[in-house]
Amino acid sequence: MMALYDGLIEYHPITLDPIPGVAQSWELKEGGTEYIFNLRRNAKFSNGDPITAHDFVYSFRRGFKPELASRNASLGYYIKYSEPYNAGFSFVRGGDGQFLLKKDFVETVSGPETTSEPLATGESEAHKFLDGPERLAIPSAEKDRTKLLDGDPKLKAAVEGKELVPVKAEDIGVEAIDDYTLRIKLYQPAPYFAGLLGHQFFRVVPQKIIEKFGDRWSRPENIVTSGSFKVLAHRPYDELIVVKDPQNWDAANVKLDRIEFYPLDEQTTMMNLYKSGRVDATYNHTIPAPWFDQVSQYKDEYLLHPEVASEFYVINVKKPPMDNQKVREAFALAIDRDAYAMLRRTYKPLVDFVPFGIFPKYEEAREKIYSQELKKLGSSLDEWKARKFNAEKARKLMTEAGFPVEQSGSGWKCPTFPAEAVSITYNTSESNKSTAEFVQAQWKQNLGITVQLKNMEFKTFLPLLNKVDYQGFGRRGWVGDYMDPYTFLYLFYSPQNTGATGWWDAKYDRMLDEANNTIDPQARFEKMAEAEFYMMQKQIVIPLGVPGTSWLKKPYVKGMYPNPGTLHAWKFVYIERDPAKWDRQVDNMMSEKDAIVEEQLKIITAPQEEFLKSKASEKTSIANVE
């Protein structure tokens, strides 16, 4: 998708920070609830049609269309009315023509009061509607609506006899002010939102082609793209060949003429293709265990890089004995995470929920906040990090919780603990099985407790997990949707959270709300770290490890960087013909500057930098006048 379709925003090839795409510049307004994007006048689809703000409005509306059932639609729920439209909800209108407002029935997030400036040509109806108070939206489906209203007598009385007005695509907070100016209205500040817009969900697609061909629009003979490359040939599950698109706005800086993608799931096949020289690079692939000893011959080509992901066990905090916090802490401490990382080979041990090695500025803030909070508790950061494994403390906590752990020969036993009420439930896979068996053995060895293992197919496992209908522990992993710690912390936000633990805390929500209403990035990170510390003190999850992506590339492939999201900006990739300039020290790639890539980035980011300078100058002039 990143090769074939452009978005308003693109990803920096190394950091994944947002950089200009079809939008050459943008600004954040109204206390962080409104984005204004200025589009390039030379952006075109591969058929030569211009890309305008109207195309983005169409693409966003299409993405949220309920019938499309996009699994990524929730990424855009920060956009006003996108979620109720996607969910098939309705507004409620009285006989006087007035709509019920959300603030009268639901406690909303406290954010800044905002009123957008009028448009130069007068406000459109859409503009006024989006800037108005948020309307209440309820399920259109009678069964779901009845369930909601029966649980809220006040709301039921207010809705009775009133008209339901379905939320339409035209209602969501995306507006074309003119052909090359796009406005996006959010419910509340979301400092990470610009970084979200590089995701494939938000990339621009051709309305004319989709409406002409319907479900057949993406076939090779019909497809029209908007990115640096266009489709030459496609054999599903076998091969995708793309070629440079001369119509693309950045075509002059795209170095590759052709890329052949092999979307293979079979890891050994991919390794054989690389070894034979058939492919020049692999990415987002795990090295098969039998190959680990062989990759040493590729020491200048192999790199293990952390993903924006974590593996952890969730805990059902509603059912005994895991409703006891000391028991939860004991089980967490009784796992040797260093040994676990050795078992998984490509993992690093994890004791916090937000993975390390991904967000360096956040990690600075976390160390600062954790040190302060732990000092208040008479502890230290070193002691906290020792949570990777502390069997002695685990046994002490079990005793304090009323389940004494006793010496039994050379091992331990915990005769009063109801082990039959605890299990590890996981979806069927060899890696999940080996992890569960490892953890089971750790608890047997360090606590004298043997828990049951339960595996099931994913289609059965996921509903069970989401309903928190498991006993003890459930296997989970999370891959971040965007490059911000909030993508992890949000899992436990709101009473309807998807954390699958049964835990919700209004204080945690308030802490995250306060963080997202904080403009200064580092101050925001510190507030987020306070929320993470608060959540981790409750021990509702057991973090296990940060997975890594095994990555191989030939030294002559330049501009292709490992990054936490395994998202590669293909326009920056090129083939270096001079062996003297090849990447011979792969571990230094992230710190060494590539002159060609740096020049390309300079060209792309220049308009946004100039725009921000002009805005800063305007503010200075206004301040001087005042």
Stockholm file with secondary structure:
# STOCKHOLM 1.0

chainA/1-626         MMALYDGLIEYHPITLDPIPGVAQSWELKEGGTEYIFNLRRNAKFSNGDPITAHDFVYSFRRGFKPELASRNASLGYYIKYSEPYNAGFSFVRGGDGQFLLKKDFVETVSGPETTSEPLATGESEAHKFLDGPERLAIPSAEKDRTKLLDGDPKLKAAVEGKELVPVKAEDIGVEAIDDYTLRIKLYQPAPYFAGLLGHQFFRVVPQKIIEKFGDRWSRPENIVTSGSFKVLAHRPYDELIVVKDPQNWDAANVKLDRIEFYPLDEQTTMMNLYKSGRVDATYNHTIPAPWFDQVSQYKDEYLLHPEVASEFYVINVKKPPMDNQKVREAFALAIDRDAYAMLRRTYKPLVDFVPFGIFPKYEEAREKIYSQELKKLGSSLDEWKARKFNAEKARKLMTEAGFPVEQSGSGWKCPTFPAEAVSITYNTSESNKSTAEFVQAQWKQNLGITVQLKNMEFKTFLPLLNKVDYQGFGRRGWVGDYMDPYTFLYLFYSPQNTGATGWWDAKYDRMLDEANNTIDPQARFEKMAEAEFYMMQKQIVIPLGVPGTSWLKKPYVKGMYPNPGTLHAWKFVYIERDPAKWDRQVDNMMSEKDAIVEEQLKIITAPQEEFLKSKASEKTSIANVE
#=GR chainA/1-626 SS CTTTCCCSEEECTTTCCEEESSEEEEEEEGGGTEEEEEECTTCBCTTSCBCCHHHHHHHHHHHHCGGGCCTTGGGGTTBTTHHHHHTTEEEEECTTSCBCBGGGTSCCCCCCCCCCCCCTTCCCHHHHHHHSCCBCEEESSHHHHHHHHHTCHHHHHHHTTCEEEECCGGGSSEEEEETTEEEEEBSSCCTTHHHHTTSGGGSCCCHHHHHHHGGGTTSTTTCCCCSSEEEEEEETTTEEEEEECTTSTTGGGCCCSEEEECCCCCHHHHHHHHHHTSCSEEEEECCCGGGTTTGGGGTTTEEEEECSEEEEEEECTTSTTTTSHHHHHHHHHTSCHHHHHHHHSSCEECCSSSCSSSCHHHHHHHHHHHHHHHHHTTCCHHHHHGGGCCHHHHHHHHHHTTCCCEEETTEEECTTSCGGGCEEEEESCHHHHHHHHHHHHHHHHHHSCCCEEEEECHHHHHHHHHTTCSSEEEEEEEECSSSSTHHHHGGGCSTTCSCSSSCCCHHHHHHHHHHHTCCSHHHHHHHHHHHHHHHHHTTCEEEEEECEEEEEECTTEESCCCCTTCCCCGGGCEECCCGGGSCCCGGGTTTSCCHHHHHHHHHHHHHHHHHHHHHHHHHHHHHHHC
#=GC SS_cons         CTTTCCCSEEECTTTCCEEESSEEEEEEEGGGTEEEEEECTTCBCTTSCBCCHHHHHHHHHHHHCGGGCCTTGGGGTTBTTHHHHHTTEEEEECTTSCBCBGGGTSCCCCCCCCCCCCCTTCCCHHHHHHHSCCBCEEESSHHHHHHHHHTCHHHHHHHTTCEEEECCGGGSSEEEEETTEEEEEBSSCCTTHHHHTTSGGGSCCCHHHHHHHGGGTTSTTTCCCCSSEEEEEEETTTEEEEEECTTSTTGGGCCCSEEEECCCCCHHHHHHHHHHTSCSEEEEECCCGGGTTTGGGGTTTEEEEECSEEEEEEECTTSTTTTSHHHHHHHHHTSCHHHHHHHHSSCEECCSSSCSSSCHHHHHHHHHHHHHHHHHTTCCHHHHHGGGCCHHHHHHHHHHTTCCCEEETTEEECTTSCGGGCEEEEESCHHHHHHHHHHHHHHHHHHSCCCEEEEECHHHHHHHHHTTCSSEEEEEEEECSSSSTHHHHGGGCSTTCSCSSSCCCHHHHHHHHHHHTCCSHHHHHHHHHHHHHHHHHTTCEEEEEECEEEEEECTTEESCCCCTTCCCCGGGCEECCCGGGSCCCGGGTTTSCCHHHHHHHHHHHHHHHHHHHHHHHHHHHHHHHC
//
